[in-house]
Amino acid sequence: MRYLVLNRTPLSVVRFAEWLGPGHEAVLLTDAAAVAADPRERSAQLAGYAHVELLDDFHFNPHVESRALALHRERPFDGVIALSEFDLLRAARLRRLFGAPGQDVASATAFRDKLVMKDVLAAAGVPLAPYAAVSHLSDLLGFVEENGYPVVVKPRSGGGSMDVRVLHGEQDVAALLDAHRDLGTDDGAHLLVEGYVEHELLHVDGIVVDGETRLIWPSTQGDSTCLDIKRGRALHSCLLDADDPLFEPARELTRRALAALPTPDTAMFHAELFLTPDGRLVFNEVASRLGGGMIEDVLKLGFGVFLLEAYVRHLAGNEPPAIPAAPHTIAGLSLFPPRAGSLVAIPDACPVPGVTEYRRYAEPGAELGLATLSVDKIGSVLATGASRDKVEAVLAEALAWFEQATVIRAASGEASAS
């Protein structure tokens, strides 16, 4: 079998040629930024592929599809593999042209376009916050008149909390208009508005293989949100204990959503649910890909399986590794975001017991700005423990340590702990 692989994940993390296994041919079209700069590392990362092309500006580059079609004409592809949220529709369009199996355009659209998704979920009775499409200012004002402030405005096909805004009043609306000039055009904007829900965010991650859910496990972000990291506050997440009262309700609501949507027979998923102050679960959204922001690392720590590898291996007809019914340890993460200023000091290692891995992503002297995505960070930790309470205690201690040890000089010239 001959597979086209569309990739933007660092090739230090994903090894498609190895995972597809012998008897299969992998052709790689990859973001040039995903390949190591060191020649020896680069050579090792690109070994095993029948053909490789590195493309700049992968996200916006139409030549990705052009080159895929040209390669298909030379010798047809049997399948297309893509892991990124932003390549799902691109891959689906190519499958349609190739006549290849896998997630089709209708399925990818239902998972990528939040309006289409919410229409499907609402028709199935899945509990949602009030929502509406926003093409023009009148759409937004009509929604606010009916539902009041605050509201959340987001791109219908976004990701990573990019350009997600909470509007509290007319001043925030004015800022939205300045950022989205397309609201004043005849074609309009491609936005969605929702009523704001006070919440604790839960996410449910897993994999479906041949229509069977092999893993579906909830996690909580506690008192942190995906928007907090864009304001300079740390984001954390931890697997729930199996006896947590939210465990089964979160899984059941996610199953309902996946059943309502055109979920592929084999797919990874990352769902988000709101837990309201009065204890209700409100469904937010679900993606047909693995969660980002090191969620894959947490799942690997907890279950001993790298879901990206399991997914790719199965697409090639290989039996995926066994996935345990429950994690052998509870695991969690914290992402430490940048703040505006010059980075004066950042630690090299973490001394906190229970931290299994600490990573830093910036060097002293770097000029920092606020995060623009919910996964932007200058440091991170992974932690394990016997229970959610124990892991969250480790994460809290690690955050306190990092903030004390990291120094960022603000524009005023005054240095302060992170």
N, C-alpha and C positions, 0 to 999 in steps of 0.2 A: 504494500500500500504506500502511496505517495502523499505526504501531508504538507500543506502550506502552514507555516507557523508565523503569526503576526505577533510581534513581541515588543514591549517597552519596559519590561521588568529587568533589573540588572541580571546579567547572565551568570553572575556569581551565585545567584539564588535558584535559577531555573535551568534544568538540563534536559531540554526536550528530546534531543537525539538519543540520549541514554534511556529516558523514560519510555519512549516509543518502542525501543528494543530492536533486536535483530529481525531482519525481514521487512523492515519499514524504512522508508526514505523520508528524510526531513529537509525541507527547503525553508530557510529562515529569512524573513524580512524583518529587520529589527531597527529600533531607534538606535542611532549611533551612540547616544549617550548611555545606552545600557551595556556597552562593551567596555572592558577595562582599557585604560590608556597604556599600561605596561605591555610591551610586545609579547612577552612570554605568557602573561596571564591571558591576553587576548587570544593568542594561538590556542591555548588550552580550552578556552570558552567556546571557540568556534569549531573545535575538532568534532568530527562525526556527522557534520551536516553535508548533504549532497551539494548544496549551493547556499551562499550567504550574500545578502545585500544589506549594507548599512545606509540608512536614510536619515537625514537631518530633518528637524521640525516635524517629527513623525505624527504629532497630533493633528496638524492642519494640512499635511502633505497629501494631495490627491494622487501623487505618483506612487503611493503605496498600492492603491488599487490598480493603477495602470500597469505597474510592474507585475503584480500578481496575475493579471489577465494575460500579459505577454508570456509569462512563464507557463501558464496553463495551456496556451496555444501550442507552445513547443512540446509539452508533454503534460497531459491532463493530471490534475490533482484528484485524489479520492476523498480528501477531507481537509477541513480548515480548522485550525486550533487558535484560539485567542483567549487570554486570561483577563485582560484589562476591561474595566467598565466602558472605556472609551473606544474599544475595538469590537464590541459585541455586534453593533449594527453593521459595521464595516465587514465583519466576517460573515454575517448573515446575507448581506447583499452578494458577496462573492460565492457563497454556497448556492444561492439561487442561480447565478450565472453558470456555475460549474455543474449544476445538477447533483451536488454533493449532499449527503445526509448531515443532520445536526440541527442546531437551533435555527429556525427560519426567521424571516423578517417580521412576521406578525408577533412571534414570541419575543424577539429581541426588543421590538417597539413597546410591547406591554410592560417590559421590565425597565426600559430606558426612559420612556415618556411618562412622567409622573401623573399627568392628567389622564392618559389612557389607563394607566395602572389603577388609579383611584376610581375611575368609572367602573372598571371591572369589579373591583373589591366592593364598592358600594352596592352594585347590583346583586352581589352575593351575600349582602348583609354583614360584611366585616365592619366593625366599629371604626369610624374615622372622624377626624376633626372636620368641620365645615370647610369646603374648598371651592375654588372656581378658577377657570382660565383667566389670565390677564393678557390681553393683546393691546389694550389702550387704557389711558387713565380712567376713563369712565367705568371700565370693568372693575378696577380697584376701588374706586369711590363707591360704586354700587354695593360691593361686598362689605365695605366698612360701614356703610349706612345700615345694612341689615344685621351685621354681626358685631360691630364696634371694634375698637382698638383694645389690645395690640393684635397685629396680624403678622404672619410670616410670608415674605415674598421670596421665591426661589426660581431658578431656571428649571424648566420642565425636564431637561435632559442633562442636568448637572451632576456633580459628584464631589466628594470631599468637602462638603459645606461651602463650596466655591460660590461666591456672590449671593449667599443666603443672608437676608436682612430681616430684622425684627423692627416693625414700624409701630411707634407709639403715638404718633400724631402728625400734624401737617408738616412739621420741620423734616421729619424722616421721609415723608412723601416727596418733598422738594429735592432731597438728596437722591432719592431713587430716580426722579426725572432727570437729574443731571447725569446720572450714571447710565441711564437707558434712554438714549435719544430715539431708539426704535419705537418707543411708546407713542411717538408723535407721527409715525409714518403710516401710510395706508396699509402696508402688510402687517404692521404691528410687532409687538414683542412676543417672545415664546416663554412666558412666565406663568407661574402658578401662585395663587394666594391661598393661605389657610388661616383659620382661627388659631391663635396662639394657645398652647396647652401647657399649663404648669405641670412639670413632670420630673420623674427620675427616668433616665433613658435605659432601656434594656435592649440588648441585641441578641439575636438568635442565629447561630451559624451552623452550617452542616453541608451534607452532600447527599444527593439522590443518585442511585446507581440502578439502571434498568427499571426505573419506576419505584424502586424501594428506597425508603429513607434510611441510610446507613448511619447517619449522625445528625442529631438535632439537639443542640445544647445552648441554653440561655446564659447570658452574662449580664452584669449590671455595671453602669458607669457611675453609680452612686450619686454624689453631689456634683459631679463634673458633667459638662455637656460638650458636644462637638463645636459649639460656638464659643465656649469659654477659651479654648486654646488660641482662637483668633484675637482674644483680648489679653493674652499673656498669662492665662491661668492654666495650670497643668491639667491634663486629661488622664483619667485612669479607668481601667476596666478589669473585672474579675469574674471568673466562672462562678455560677451559682452552685451551692450545695444541692445535692439531689433531693434533700428533704425540705428545701426552702418552699414556703407556701406559694411562691410565684412560679416555681419551676414548671409544673404541669400546665397551668393556665397559659403561660407564655409559649410553650411548645404547641398547645392545641390551637391557639390563635394563629400561629405561624403556619401550622398544617392547613388551616382553613384558607389562608391567603394563597398558599402554594397550590392548593386544589382548585381554587377559583381562576388562577392565572394559567396561561398556556406554558406551564413549566416543562422544559425538556425532560426526556426520560433519564438522561444523565446530566446532572448539573450541580454546581455548588451554589450556595445561597447565603445571603447576609441580610437579615431582616431587622428592622428597628421598631420598637414598641414604646409607647409612653405609658408610664405608671402615674396616674393622677393622684393628687393629695387625698382624694376620697377612696382610693384603692381600685379604681377601674383601669383596665388595660385598653388603650386606644392604639390601633395600628397606624404606623407612620408610612413606611415603605419597605420594599424588599428588592434586592439586586440579585441577578443570576450570575454571581461571581463571589469569590471569597472576600471576606472583610479585609480592609486595609489597616494601616496604622499598627502593624505588628500583631494583629489578631491571629494571623496564621502561626506566629511563633507561640502564642498562648495555647492554641489548640494542639500544636506539636508537643509542647511541654506536658499538657494535660493528658493527651490520648496516645502519644507516641507515634503519631502518623502525620505525615506532611500531606495535607489534602490536595495541594496542587499536583503533587506527584501521583497520588492515587487517581485523580481525575484524568490526567493525561494518559497514564498507563491503561486505564479502562477504555478510553476512546480508541486505543490501538488494539482492543480485543484482549488485553491482558487482565487477569483477575486482580483487582486492587487488593492491597494488604488488608488483613482483618482489622476492623475498627472496634475497639472495646465498647461495651454498652455504657460504661461510665468511665470518667477519667481516673487514672491511677493516682493523680494528685491534683489539687486545685491550683490554678495558675492565674496570674494577672499581670498587668502592664501599667506603666506610667510614662506619658510623653511629656517632656519638659520643653515648652515653647520658647522662642526668642522674644526679647523685648527690644524696643528701639534703642540703639546706642552702640558703643564700641565694646566688644568683648575683651575684658581685661584678664580674667582668669576663669578656667573651667577645669574640673578635676579629671584625672586620668583613670582612676579606679574607684569603685564603690566599696566601702567597708561594711555596709549594713548586712547583718546576718539574714539569710533568707532570699537575698537577691541572687539570682542565678546568672544574670548577665547585665552588664552596664555598657552602654554605647554612647559615644559622643560624636557629634556631627559638625562641629565647628572648632576652629583654632583661635587662640588668643590673637587679638588684633583685627578680627573680622568685624565688619560693620553690619549690624543687624537691624532688621525691621520687624514689625509685627507679622505673625503668621497669616498667610492668605488661605491656607487649606487646613482642614482639621487634622491632618497628619504631619504638618510642619513641626520640626523640633530641632533643638540643639543637643538634647540628651534624652536618654530613655533607660528604663530598667524593666527587666522581667523578674518575677518572683513566684515562688511556689510555697505551698504549705498544706496543712491538713484540712483547712476549712477557709471559707470566704473571710471570716473575721480575722484569722491569722494572716492571710495574704494581704488584706487591706491594711492591717497594722504595719506590715513590712513596707508597703507602698507609701504610707504616710511618713514613716521614718526616713525612707529614701528621698522623698520630696523635701523634707525639712533639711536633710543633709545637703542635697544639691543646691537648694536656694542659699544656704549658708556658705557653700564652697565656691559658688559661681559669682563673679563680679562683672557687672555691665556698667560702663560709664555712659550716662545719659548725655544728650546733646548739650546740656548746660555745663558739662565737664565734671560733674560730681559723680564719683563712683559709688555704687551701692550693690549689695547682694542681689542676686536675681529675684 
